[in-house]
């Protein structure tokens, strides 16, 4: 889990880069726990 992020809100306790407020990057994962994978990332096939 990430310090400062309640476990219930941290969607991936095993990855410190995945938590609410994290920057969404094109990696096929829901980095910011928004419920959507790579939301806001243009899908042009390069990701
Ligand atoms: Ca992502």
mmCIF file of the protein (N, C-alpha, C, O) and its ligand, coordinates in Angstrom:
data_MODEL
# 
_entry.id   MODEL 
# 
loop_
_entity.id 
_entity.type 
_entity.pdbx_number_of_molecules 
1 polymer     1 
2 non-polymer 1 
# 
_entity_poly.entity_id                      1 
_entity_poly.type                           'polypeptide(L)' 
_entity_poly.nstd_linkage                   no 
_entity_poly.nstd_monomer                   no 
_entity_poly.pdbx_seq_one_letter_code       
;(UNK)(UNK)(UNK)(UNK)(UNK)(UNK)(UNK)(UNK)(UNK)(UNK)(UNK)(UNK)(UNK)(UNK)(UNK)(UNK)
(UNK)(UNK)(UNK)(UNK)(UNK)(UNK)(UNK)(UNK)(UNK)(UNK)(UNK)(UNK)(UNK)(UNK)(UNK)(UNK)
(UNK)(UNK)(UNK)(UNK)(UNK)(UNK)(UNK)(UNK)(UNK)(UNK)(UNK)(UNK)(UNK)(UNK)(UNK)
;
_entity_poly.pdbx_seq_one_letter_code_can   XXXXXXXXXXXXXXXXXXXXXXXXXXXXXXXXXXXXXXXXXXXXXXX 
_entity_poly.pdbx_strand_id                 A 
# 
loop_
_entity_poly_seq.entity_id 
_entity_poly_seq.num 
_entity_poly_seq.mon_id 
_entity_poly_seq.hetero 
1 1  UNK n 
1 2  UNK n 
1 3  UNK n 
1 4  UNK n 
1 5  UNK n 
1 6  UNK n 
1 7  UNK n 
1 8  UNK n 
1 9  UNK n 
1 10 UNK n 
1 11 UNK n 
1 12 UNK n 
1 13 UNK n 
1 14 UNK n 
1 15 UNK n 
1 16 UNK n 
1 17 UNK n 
1 18 UNK n 
1 19 UNK n 
1 20 UNK n 
1 21 UNK n 
1 22 UNK n 
1 23 UNK n 
1 24 UNK n 
1 25 UNK n 
1 26 UNK n 
1 27 UNK n 
1 28 UNK n 
1 29 UNK n 
1 30 UNK n 
1 31 UNK n 
1 32 UNK n 
1 33 UNK n 
1 34 UNK n 
1 35 UNK n 
1 36 UNK n 
1 37 UNK n 
1 38 UNK n 
1 39 UNK n 
1 40 UNK n 
1 41 UNK n 
1 42 UNK n 
1 43 UNK n 
1 44 UNK n 
1 45 UNK n 
1 46 UNK n 
1 47 UNK n 
# 
loop_
_struct_asym.id 
_struct_asym.entity_id 
A 1 
B 2 
# 
loop_
_chem_comp.id 
_chem_comp.type 
_chem_comp.mon_nstd_flag 
CA  non-polymer         . 
UNK 'L-peptide linking' . 
# 
_pdbx_entity_nonpoly.entity_id   2 
_pdbx_entity_nonpoly.name        ? 
_pdbx_entity_nonpoly.comp_id     CA 
# 
_pdbx_nonpoly_scheme.asym_id         B 
_pdbx_nonpoly_scheme.entity_id       2 
_pdbx_nonpoly_scheme.mon_id          CA 
_pdbx_nonpoly_scheme.ndb_seq_num     1 
_pdbx_nonpoly_scheme.pdb_seq_num     101 
_pdbx_nonpoly_scheme.auth_seq_num    101 
_pdbx_nonpoly_scheme.pdb_mon_id      CA 
_pdbx_nonpoly_scheme.auth_mon_id     CA 
_pdbx_nonpoly_scheme.pdb_strand_id   A 
_pdbx_nonpoly_scheme.pdb_ins_code    . 
# 
loop_
_atom_site.group_PDB 
_atom_site.id 
_atom_site.type_symbol 
_atom_site.label_atom_id 
_atom_site.label_alt_id 
_atom_site.label_comp_id 
_atom_site.label_asym_id 
_atom_site.label_entity_id 
_atom_site.label_seq_id 
_atom_site.pdbx_PDB_ins_code 
_atom_site.Cartn_x 
_atom_site.Cartn_y 
_atom_site.Cartn_z 
_atom_site.occupancy 
_atom_site.B_iso_or_equiv 
_atom_site.pdbx_formal_charge 
_atom_site.auth_seq_id 
_atom_site.auth_comp_id 
_atom_site.auth_asym_id 
_atom_site.auth_atom_id 
_atom_site.pdbx_PDB_model_num 
ATOM   1   N  N  . UNK A 1 1  ? 0.838   -1.206 0.000   1.00 0.00 ? 1   UNK A N  1 
ATOM   2   C  CA . UNK A 1 1  ? 0.000   0.000  0.000   1.00 0.00 ? 1   UNK A CA 1 
ATOM   3   C  C  . UNK A 1 1  ? 0.868   1.249  0.000   1.00 0.00 ? 1   UNK A C  1 
ATOM   4   O  O  . UNK A 1 1  ? 2.058   1.196  0.311   1.00 0.00 ? 1   UNK A O  1 
ATOM   5   N  N  . UNK A 1 2  ? 0.270   2.345  -0.344  1.00 0.00 ? 2   UNK A N  1 
ATOM   6   C  CA . UNK A 1 2  ? 0.998   3.605  -0.402  1.00 0.00 ? 2   UNK A CA 1 
ATOM   7   C  C  . UNK A 1 2  ? 0.673   4.438  0.826   1.00 0.00 ? 2   UNK A C  1 
ATOM   8   O  O  . UNK A 1 2  ? -0.489  4.580  1.207   1.00 0.00 ? 2   UNK A O  1 
ATOM   9   N  N  . UNK A 1 3  ? 1.692   4.974  1.425   1.00 0.00 ? 3   UNK A N  1 
ATOM   10  C  CA . UNK A 1 3  ? 1.500   5.810  2.602   1.00 0.00 ? 3   UNK A CA 1 
ATOM   11  C  C  . UNK A 1 3  ? 0.566   6.974  2.275   1.00 0.00 ? 3   UNK A C  1 
ATOM   12  O  O  . UNK A 1 3  ? 0.780   7.696  1.301   1.00 0.00 ? 3   UNK A O  1 
ATOM   13  N  N  . UNK A 1 4  ? -0.442  7.144  3.073   1.00 0.00 ? 4   UNK A N  1 
ATOM   14  C  CA . UNK A 1 4  ? -1.360  8.254  2.870   1.00 0.00 ? 4   UNK A CA 1 
ATOM   15  C  C  . UNK A 1 4  ? -2.580  7.891  2.060   1.00 0.00 ? 4   UNK A C  1 
ATOM   16  O  O  . UNK A 1 4  ? -3.521  8.676  1.945   1.00 0.00 ? 4   UNK A O  1 
ATOM   17  N  N  . UNK A 1 5  ? -2.561  6.696  1.499   1.00 0.00 ? 5   UNK A N  1 
ATOM   18  C  CA . UNK A 1 5  ? -3.716  6.253  0.722   1.00 0.00 ? 5   UNK A CA 1 
ATOM   19  C  C  . UNK A 1 5  ? -4.408  5.102  1.449   1.00 0.00 ? 5   UNK A C  1 
ATOM   20  O  O  . UNK A 1 5  ? -3.814  4.040  1.638   1.00 0.00 ? 5   UNK A O  1 
ATOM   21  N  N  . UNK A 1 6  ? -5.647  5.305  1.853   1.00 0.00 ? 6   UNK A N  1 
ATOM   22  C  CA . UNK A 1 6  ? -6.395  4.230  2.516   1.00 0.00 ? 6   UNK A CA 1 
ATOM   23  C  C  . UNK A 1 6  ? -6.412  2.979  1.662   1.00 0.00 ? 6   UNK A C  1 
ATOM   24  O  O  . UNK A 1 6  ? -6.589  3.057  0.446   1.00 0.00 ? 6   UNK A O  1 
ATOM   25  N  N  . UNK A 1 7  ? -6.230  1.831  2.285   1.00 0.00 ? 7   UNK A N  1 
ATOM   26  C  CA . UNK A 1 7  ? -6.166  0.573  1.558   1.00 0.00 ? 7   UNK A CA 1 
ATOM   27  C  C  . UNK A 1 7  ? -7.390  0.368  0.682   1.00 0.00 ? 7   UNK A C  1 
ATOM   28  O  O  . UNK A 1 7  ? -7.294  -0.188 -0.412  1.00 0.00 ? 7   UNK A O  1 
ATOM   29  N  N  . UNK A 1 8  ? -8.535  0.818  1.164   1.00 0.00 ? 8   UNK A N  1 
ATOM   30  C  CA . UNK A 1 8  ? -9.772  0.622  0.418   1.00 0.00 ? 8   UNK A CA 1 
ATOM   31  C  C  . UNK A 1 8  ? -9.780  1.422  -0.882  1.00 0.00 ? 8   UNK A C  1 
ATOM   32  O  O  . UNK A 1 8  ? -10.509 1.095  -1.819  1.00 0.00 ? 8   UNK A O  1 
ATOM   33  N  N  . UNK A 1 9  ? -8.954  2.482  -0.929  1.00 0.00 ? 9   UNK A N  1 
ATOM   34  C  CA . UNK A 1 9  ? -8.924  3.325  -2.124  1.00 0.00 ? 9   UNK A CA 1 
ATOM   35  C  C  . UNK A 1 9  ? -7.734  3.009  -3.018  1.00 0.00 ? 9   UNK A C  1 
ATOM   36  O  O  . UNK A 1 9  ? -7.686  3.413  -4.179  1.00 0.00 ? 9   UNK A O  1 
ATOM   37  N  N  . UNK A 1 10 ? -6.778  2.282  -2.459  1.00 0.00 ? 10  UNK A N  1 
ATOM   38  C  CA . UNK A 1 10 ? -5.603  1.915  -3.228  1.00 0.00 ? 10  UNK A CA 1 
ATOM   39  C  C  . UNK A 1 10 ? -5.915  0.647  -4.010  1.00 0.00 ? 10  UNK A C  1 
ATOM   40  O  O  . UNK A 1 10 ? -6.011  -0.433 -3.429  1.00 0.00 ? 10  UNK A O  1 
ATOM   41  N  N  . UNK A 1 11 ? -6.073  0.771  -5.309  1.00 0.00 ? 11  UNK A N  1 
ATOM   42  C  CA . UNK A 1 11 ? -6.551  -0.370 -6.091  1.00 0.00 ? 11  UNK A CA 1 
ATOM   43  C  C  . UNK A 1 11 ? -5.477  -1.416 -6.351  1.00 0.00 ? 11  UNK A C  1 
ATOM   44  O  O  . UNK A 1 11 ? -5.774  -2.491 -6.873  1.00 0.00 ? 11  UNK A O  1 
ATOM   45  N  N  . UNK A 1 12 ? -4.234  -1.116 -5.995  1.00 0.00 ? 12  UNK A N  1 
ATOM   46  C  CA . UNK A 1 12 ? -3.193  -2.125 -6.149  1.00 0.00 ? 12  UNK A CA 1 
ATOM   47  C  C  . UNK A 1 12 ? -2.165  -1.979 -5.035  1.00 0.00 ? 12  UNK A C  1 
ATOM   48  O  O  . UNK A 1 12 ? -1.216  -1.202 -5.137  1.00 0.00 ? 12  UNK A O  1 
ATOM   49  N  N  . UNK A 1 13 ? -2.375  -2.736 -3.982  1.00 0.00 ? 13  UNK A N  1 
ATOM   50  C  CA . UNK A 1 13 ? -1.475  -2.635 -2.845  1.00 0.00 ? 13  UNK A CA 1 
ATOM   51  C  C  . UNK A 1 13 ? -0.069  -3.128 -3.155  1.00 0.00 ? 13  UNK A C  1 
ATOM   52  O  O  . UNK A 1 13 ? 0.880   -2.852 -2.421  1.00 0.00 ? 13  UNK A O  1 
ATOM   53  N  N  . UNK A 1 14 ? 0.044   -3.856 -4.247  1.00 0.00 ? 14  UNK A N  1 
ATOM   54  C  CA . UNK A 1 14 ? 1.341   -4.422 -4.578  1.00 0.00 ? 14  UNK A CA 1 
ATOM   55  C  C  . UNK A 1 14 ? 2.197   -3.530 -5.461  1.00 0.00 ? 14  UNK A C  1 
ATOM   56  O  O  . UNK A 1 14 ? 3.340   -3.864 -5.773  1.00 0.00 ? 14  UNK A O  1 
ATOM   57  N  N  . UNK A 1 15 ? 1.637   -2.391 -5.864  1.00 0.00 ? 15  UNK A N  1 
ATOM   58  C  CA . UNK A 1 15 ? 2.393   -1.509 -6.742  1.00 0.00 ? 15  UNK A CA 1 
ATOM   59  C  C  . UNK A 1 15 ? 2.301   -0.080 -6.239  1.00 0.00 ? 15  UNK A C  1 
ATOM   60  O  O  . UNK A 1 15 ? 1.225   0.519  -6.234  1.00 0.00 ? 15  UNK A O  1 
ATOM   61  N  N  . UNK A 1 16 ? 3.439   0.466  -5.815  1.00 0.00 ? 16  UNK A N  1 
ATOM   62  C  CA . UNK A 1 16 ? 3.452   1.798  -5.223  1.00 0.00 ? 16  UNK A CA 1 
ATOM   63  C  C  . UNK A 1 16 ? 3.180   2.894  -6.238  1.00 0.00 ? 16  UNK A C  1 
ATOM   64  O  O  . UNK A 1 16 ? 2.949   4.046  -5.868  1.00 0.00 ? 16  UNK A O  1 
ATOM   65  N  N  . UNK A 1 17 ? 3.207   2.537  -7.525  1.00 0.00 ? 17  UNK A N  1 
ATOM   66  C  CA . UNK A 1 17 ? 2.946   3.552  -8.549  1.00 0.00 ? 17  UNK A CA 1 
ATOM   67  C  C  . UNK A 1 17 ? 1.467   3.618  -8.894  1.00 0.00 ? 17  UNK A C  1 
ATOM   68  O  O  . UNK A 1 17 ? 1.034   4.496  -9.641  1.00 0.00 ? 17  UNK A O  1 
ATOM   69  N  N  . UNK A 1 18 ? 0.702   2.691  -8.350  1.00 0.00 ? 18  UNK A N  1 
ATOM   70  C  CA . UNK A 1 18 ? -0.733  2.651  -8.633  1.00 0.00 ? 18  UNK A CA 1 
ATOM   71  C  C  . UNK A 1 18 ? -1.522  3.068  -7.400  1.00 0.00 ? 18  UNK A C  1 
ATOM   72  O  O  . UNK A 1 18 ? -1.598  2.339  -6.411  1.00 0.00 ? 18  UNK A O  1 
ATOM   73  N  N  . UNK A 1 19 ? -2.103  4.248  -7.484  1.00 0.00 ? 19  UNK A N  1 
ATOM   74  C  CA . UNK A 1 19 ? -2.907  4.764  -6.382  1.00 0.00 ? 19  UNK A CA 1 
ATOM   75  C  C  . UNK A 1 19 ? -3.692  5.968  -6.881  1.00 0.00 ? 19  UNK A C  1 
ATOM   76  O  O  . UNK A 1 19 ? -3.334  6.565  -7.896  1.00 0.00 ? 19  UNK A O  1 
ATOM   77  N  N  . UNK A 1 20 ? -4.771  6.330  -6.168  1.00 0.00 ? 20  UNK A N  1 
ATOM   78  C  CA . UNK A 1 20 ? -5.541  7.509  -6.571  1.00 0.00 ? 20  UNK A CA 1 
ATOM   79  C  C  . UNK A 1 20 ? -4.663  8.753  -6.617  1.00 0.00 ? 20  UNK A C  1 
ATOM   80  O  O  . UNK A 1 20 ? -3.921  9.014  -5.670  1.00 0.00 ? 20  UNK A O  1 
ATOM   81  N  N  . UNK A 1 21 ? -4.732  9.514  -7.687  1.00 0.00 ? 21  UNK A N  1 
ATOM   82  C  CA . UNK A 1 21 ? -3.930  10.712 -7.819  1.00 0.00 ? 21  UNK A CA 1 
ATOM   83  C  C  . UNK A 1 21 ? -2.661  10.484 -8.614  1.00 0.00 ? 21  UNK A C  1 
ATOM   84  O  O  . UNK A 1 21 ? -1.969  11.436 -8.974  1.00 0.00 ? 21  UNK A O  1 
ATOM   85  N  N  . UNK A 1 22 ? -2.352  9.226  -8.888  1.00 0.00 ? 22  UNK A N  1 
ATOM   86  C  CA . UNK A 1 22 ? -1.153  8.920  -9.670  1.00 0.00 ? 22  UNK A CA 1 
ATOM   87  C  C  . UNK A 1 22 ? -1.377  9.356  -11.118 1.00 0.00 ? 22  UNK A C  1 
ATOM   88  O  O  . UNK A 1 22 ? -2.513  9.442  -11.584 1.00 0.00 ? 22  UNK A O  1 
ATOM   89  N  N  . UNK A 1 23 ? -0.281  9.628  -11.815 1.00 0.00 ? 23  UNK A N  1 
ATOM   90  C  CA . UNK A 1 23 ? -0.378  10.002 -13.217 1.00 0.00 ? 23  UNK A CA 1 
ATOM   91  C  C  . UNK A 1 23 ? -0.689  8.763  -14.045 1.00 0.00 ? 23  UNK A C  1 
ATOM   92  O  O  . UNK A 1 23 ? -0.024  7.733  -13.930 1.00 0.00 ? 23  UNK A O  1 
ATOM   93  N  N  . UNK A 1 24 ? -1.711  8.886  -14.878 1.00 0.00 ? 24  UNK A N  1 
ATOM   94  C  CA . UNK A 1 24 ? -2.065  7.769  -15.746 1.00 0.00 ? 24  UNK A CA 1 
ATOM   95  C  C  . UNK A 1 24 ? -1.061  7.694  -16.883 1.00 0.00 ? 24  UNK A C  1 
ATOM   96  O  O  . UNK A 1 24 ? -0.845  8.667  -17.605 1.00 0.00 ? 24  UNK A O  1 
ATOM   97  N  N  . UNK A 1 25 ? -0.461  6.541  -17.028 1.00 0.00 ? 25  UNK A N  1 
ATOM   98  C  CA . UNK A 1 25 ? 0.473   6.331  -18.127 1.00 0.00 ? 25  UNK A CA 1 
ATOM   99  C  C  . UNK A 1 25 ? -0.003  5.152  -18.967 1.00 0.00 ? 25  UNK A C  1 
ATOM   100 O  O  . UNK A 1 25 ? -0.740  4.286  -18.496 1.00 0.00 ? 25  UNK A O  1 
ATOM   101 N  N  . UNK A 1 26 ? 0.432   5.143  -20.209 1.00 0.00 ? 26  UNK A N  1 
ATOM   102 C  CA . UNK A 1 26 ? -0.029  4.105  -21.124 1.00 0.00 ? 26  UNK A CA 1 
ATOM   103 C  C  . UNK A 1 26 ? 0.713   2.788  -20.877 1.00 0.00 ? 26  UNK A C  1 
ATOM   104 O  O  . UNK A 1 26 ? 1.738   2.506  -21.496 1.00 0.00 ? 26  UNK A O  1 
ATOM   105 N  N  . UNK A 1 27 ? 0.170   2.003  -19.966 1.00 0.00 ? 27  UNK A N  1 
ATOM   106 C  CA . UNK A 1 27 ? 0.808   0.739  -19.624 1.00 0.00 ? 27  UNK A CA 1 
ATOM   107 C  C  . UNK A 1 27 ? -0.188  -0.405 -19.501 1.00 0.00 ? 27  UNK A C  1 
ATOM   108 O  O  . UNK A 1 27 ? 0.152   -1.504 -19.063 1.00 0.00 ? 27  UNK A O  1 
ATOM   109 N  N  . UNK A 1 28 ? -1.425  -0.121 -19.896 1.00 0.00 ? 28  UNK A N  1 
ATOM   110 C  CA . UNK A 1 28 ? -2.421  -1.181 -19.840 1.00 0.00 ? 28  UNK A CA 1 
ATOM   111 C  C  . UNK A 1 28 ? -2.963  -1.426 -18.444 1.00 0.00 ? 28  UNK A C  1 
ATOM   112 O  O  . UNK A 1 28 ? -3.649  -2.417 -18.192 1.00 0.00 ? 28  UNK A O  1 
ATOM   113 N  N  . UNK A 1 29 ? -2.642  -0.498 -17.533 1.00 0.00 ? 29  UNK A N  1 
ATOM   114 C  CA . UNK A 1 29 ? -3.123  -0.649 -16.163 1.00 0.00 ? 29  UNK A CA 1 
ATOM   115 C  C  . UNK A 1 29 ? -3.846  0.616  -15.726 1.00 0.00 ? 29  UNK A C  1 
ATOM   116 O  O  . UNK A 1 29 ? -3.685  1.685  -16.314 1.00 0.00 ? 29  UNK A O  1 
ATOM   117 N  N  . UNK A 1 30 ? -4.640  0.464  -14.686 1.00 0.00 ? 30  UNK A N  1 
ATOM   118 C  CA . UNK A 1 30 ? -5.376  1.610  -14.172 1.00 0.00 ? 30  UNK A CA 1 
ATOM   119 C  C  . UNK A 1 30 ? -4.553  2.290  -13.081 1.00 0.00 ? 30  UNK A C  1 
ATOM   120 O  O  . UNK A 1 30 ? -4.766  2.053  -11.892 1.00 0.00 ? 30  UNK A O  1 
ATOM   121 N  N  . UNK A 1 31 ? -3.611  3.138  -13.498 1.00 0.00 ? 31  UNK A N  1 
ATOM   122 C  CA . UNK A 1 31 ? -2.647  3.736  -12.578 1.00 0.00 ? 31  UNK A CA 1 
ATOM   123 C  C  . UNK A 1 31 ? -3.281  4.598  -11.491 1.00 0.00 ? 31  UNK A C  1 
ATOM   124 O  O  . UNK A 1 31 ? -2.825  4.603  -10.347 1.00 0.00 ? 31  UNK A O  1 
ATOM   125 N  N  . UNK A 1 32 ? -4.337  5.327  -11.858 1.00 0.00 ? 32  UNK A N  1 
ATOM   126 C  CA . UNK A 1 32 ? -4.914  6.264  -10.905 1.00 0.00 ? 32  UNK A CA 1 
ATOM   127 C  C  . UNK A 1 32 ? -6.198  5.778  -10.252 1.00 0.00 ? 32  UNK A C  1 
ATOM   128 O  O  . UNK A 1 32 ? -6.925  6.549  -9.627  1.00 0.00 ? 32  UNK A O  1 
ATOM   129 N  N  . UNK A 1 33 ? -6.461  4.497  -10.407 1.00 0.00 ? 33  UNK A N  1 
ATOM   130 C  CA . UNK A 1 33 ? -7.610  3.886  -9.751  1.00 0.00 ? 33  UNK A CA 1 
ATOM   131 C  C  . UNK A 1 33 ? -8.922  4.569  -10.132 1.00 0.00 ? 33  UNK A C  1 
ATOM   132 O  O  . UNK A 1 33 ? -9.827  4.702  -9.308  1.00 0.00 ? 33  UNK A O  1 
ATOM   133 N  N  . UNK A 1 34 ? -9.012  4.994  -11.378 1.00 0.00 ? 34  UNK A N  1 
ATOM   134 C  CA . UNK A 1 34 ? -10.228 5.653  -11.832 1.00 0.00 ? 34  UNK A CA 1 
ATOM   135 C  C  . UNK A 1 34 ? -11.272 4.644  -12.282 1.00 0.00 ? 34  UNK A C  1 
ATOM   136 O  O  . UNK A 1 34 ? -12.436 4.986  -12.493 1.00 0.00 ? 34  UNK A O  1 
ATOM   137 N  N  . UNK A 1 35 ? -10.844 3.406  -12.424 1.00 0.00 ? 35  UNK A N  1 
ATOM   138 C  CA . UNK A 1 35 ? -11.756 2.372  -12.890 1.00 0.00 ? 35  UNK A CA 1 
ATOM   139 C  C  . UNK A 1 35 ? -11.619 2.137  -14.378 1.00 0.00 ? 35  UNK A C  1 
ATOM   140 O  O  . UNK A 1 35 ? -12.214 1.216  -14.937 1.00 0.00 ? 35  UNK A O  1 
ATOM   141 N  N  . UNK A 1 36 ? -10.807 3.003  -15.023 1.00 0.00 ? 36  UNK A N  1 
ATOM   142 C  CA . UNK A 1 36 ? -10.586 2.851  -16.453 1.00 0.00 ? 36  UNK A CA 1 
ATOM   143 C  C  . UNK A 1 36 ? -9.090  2.738  -16.740 1.00 0.00 ? 36  UNK A C  1 
ATOM   144 O  O  . UNK A 1 36 ? -8.283  3.505  -16.216 1.00 0.00 ? 36  UNK A O  1 
ATOM   145 N  N  . UNK A 1 37 ? -8.744  1.779  -17.571 1.00 0.00 ? 37  UNK A N  1 
ATOM   146 C  CA . UNK A 1 37 ? -7.334  1.578  -17.924 1.00 0.00 ? 37  UNK A CA 1 
ATOM   147 C  C  . UNK A 1 37 ? -6.887  2.619  -18.941 1.00 0.00 ? 37  UNK A C  1 
ATOM   148 O  O  . UNK A 1 37 ? -7.529  2.811  -19.973 1.00 0.00 ? 37  UNK A O  1 
ATOM   149 N  N  . UNK A 1 38 ? -5.783  3.285  -18.638 1.00 0.00 ? 38  UNK A N  1 
ATOM   150 C  CA . UNK A 1 38 ? -5.207  4.289  -19.530 1.00 0.00 ? 38  UNK A CA 1 
ATOM   151 C  C  . UNK A 1 38 ? -6.217  5.358  -19.943 1.00 0.00 ? 38  UNK A C  1 
ATOM   152 O  O  . UNK A 1 38 ? -6.223  5.818  -21.084 1.00 0.00 ? 38  UNK A O  1 
ATOM   153 N  N  . UNK A 1 39 ? -7.069  5.742  -18.996 1.00 0.00 ? 39  UNK A N  1 
ATOM   154 C  CA . UNK A 1 39 ? -8.035  6.785  -19.315 1.00 0.00 ? 39  UNK A CA 1 
ATOM   155 C  C  . UNK A 1 39 ? -7.330  8.115  -19.559 1.00 0.00 ? 39  UNK A C  1 
ATOM   156 O  O  . UNK A 1 39 ? -6.442  8.509  -18.802 1.00 0.00 ? 39  UNK A O  1 
ATOM   157 N  N  . UNK A 1 40 ? -7.734  8.797  -20.618 1.00 0.00 ? 40  UNK A N  1 
ATOM   158 C  CA . UNK A 1 40 ? -7.128  10.077 -20.947 1.00 0.00 ? 40  UNK A CA 1 
ATOM   159 C  C  . UNK A 1 40 ? -5.902  9.933  -21.817 1.00 0.00 ? 40  UNK A C  1 
ATOM   160 O  O  . UNK A 1 40 ? -5.345  10.929 -22.278 1.00 0.00 ? 40  UNK A O  1 
ATOM   161 N  N  . UNK A 1 41 ? -5.474  8.697  -22.049 1.00 0.00 ? 41  UNK A N  1 
ATOM   162 C  CA . UNK A 1 41 ? -4.314  8.467  -22.900 1.00 0.00 ? 41  UNK A CA 1 
ATOM   163 C  C  . UNK A 1 41 ? -4.794  8.172  -24.327 1.00 0.00 ? 41  UNK A C  1 
ATOM   164 O  O  . UNK A 1 41 ? -5.555  7.229  -24.546 1.00 0.00 ? 41  UNK A O  1 
ATOM   165 N  N  . UNK A 1 42 ? -4.354  8.972  -25.283 1.00 0.00 ? 42  UNK A N  1 
ATOM   166 C  CA . UNK A 1 42 ? -4.741  8.727  -26.681 1.00 0.00 ? 42  UNK A CA 1 
ATOM   167 C  C  . UNK A 1 42 ? -4.291  7.336  -27.121 1.00 0.00 ? 42  UNK A C  1 
ATOM   168 O  O  . UNK A 1 42 ? -3.136  6.955  -26.932 1.00 0.00 ? 42  UNK A O  1 
ATOM   169 N  N  . UNK A 1 43 ? -5.208  6.595  -27.702 1.00 0.00 ? 43  UNK A N  1 
ATOM   170 C  CA . UNK A 1 43 ? -4.846  5.246  -28.147 1.00 0.00 ? 43  UNK A CA 1 
ATOM   171 C  C  . UNK A 1 43 ? -4.537  5.269  -29.641 1.00 0.00 ? 43  UNK A C  1 
ATOM   172 O  O  . UNK A 1 43 ? -5.435  5.223  -30.482 1.00 0.00 ? 43  UNK A O  1 
ATOM   173 N  N  . UNK A 1 44 ? -3.254  5.340  -29.945 1.00 0.00 ? 44  UNK A N  1 
ATOM   174 C  CA . UNK A 1 44 ? -2.848  5.418  -31.347 1.00 0.00 ? 44  UNK A CA 1 
ATOM   175 C  C  . UNK A 1 44 ? -2.076  4.166  -31.773 1.00 0.00 ? 44  UNK A C  1 
ATOM   176 O  O  . UNK A 1 44 ? -1.503  4.104  -32.861 1.00 0.00 ? 44  UNK A O  1 
ATOM   177 N  N  . UNK A 1 45 ? -2.081  3.191  -30.897 1.00 0.00 ? 45  UNK A N  1 
ATOM   178 C  CA . UNK A 1 45 ? -1.407  1.948  -31.222 1.00 0.00 ? 45  UNK A CA 1 
ATOM   179 C  C  . UNK A 1 45 ? 0.016   1.874  -30.764 1.00 0.00 ? 45  UNK A C  1 
ATOM   180 O  O  . UNK A 1 45 ? 0.644   0.819  -30.855 1.00 0.00 ? 45  UNK A O  1 
ATOM   181 N  N  . UNK A 1 46 ? 0.550   2.989  -30.265 1.00 0.00 ? 46  UNK A N  1 
ATOM   182 C  CA . UNK A 1 46 ? 1.941   2.990  -29.840 1.00 0.00 ? 46  UNK A CA 1 
ATOM   183 C  C  . UNK A 1 46 ? 2.097   2.574  -28.367 1.00 0.00 ? 46  UNK A C  1 
ATOM   184 O  O  . UNK A 1 46 ? 3.189   2.274  -27.887 1.00 0.00 ? 46  UNK A O  1 
ATOM   185 N  N  . UNK A 1 47 ? 0.968   2.573  -27.695 1.00 0.00 ? 47  UNK A N  1 
ATOM   186 C  CA . UNK A 1 47 ? 1.033   2.242  -26.287 1.00 0.00 ? 47  UNK A CA 1 
ATOM   187 C  C  . UNK A 1 47 ? 0.762   0.784  -26.050 1.00 0.00 ? 47  UNK A C  1 
ATOM   188 O  O  . UNK A 1 47 ? 0.777   0.331  -24.905 1.00 0.00 ? 47  UNK A O  1 
HETATM 189 CA CA . CA  B 2 .  ? -2.401  3.172  -17.319 1.00 0.00 ? 101 CA  A CA 1 
# 
